[in-house]
């Protein structure tokens, strides 16, 4: 598992999440653990490292 830190697009709080590198491309919606707003998460993993990561509000 890879730990990744990012800022919530709503409250700008720092969030930590664990990313499973065995699934190369993922896109899903997860609620912010601070403000509970829905965040669209999308990332790609290659050779055990994160090559792209995006966290945005669902209304963008």
Secondary structure, 3 states (H helix, E strand, C coil): CEEEEEECCCCCCEEEEEECCCCCEEEEEEECCCCCCEEEEEEEEECCEEEEEEEEECCC
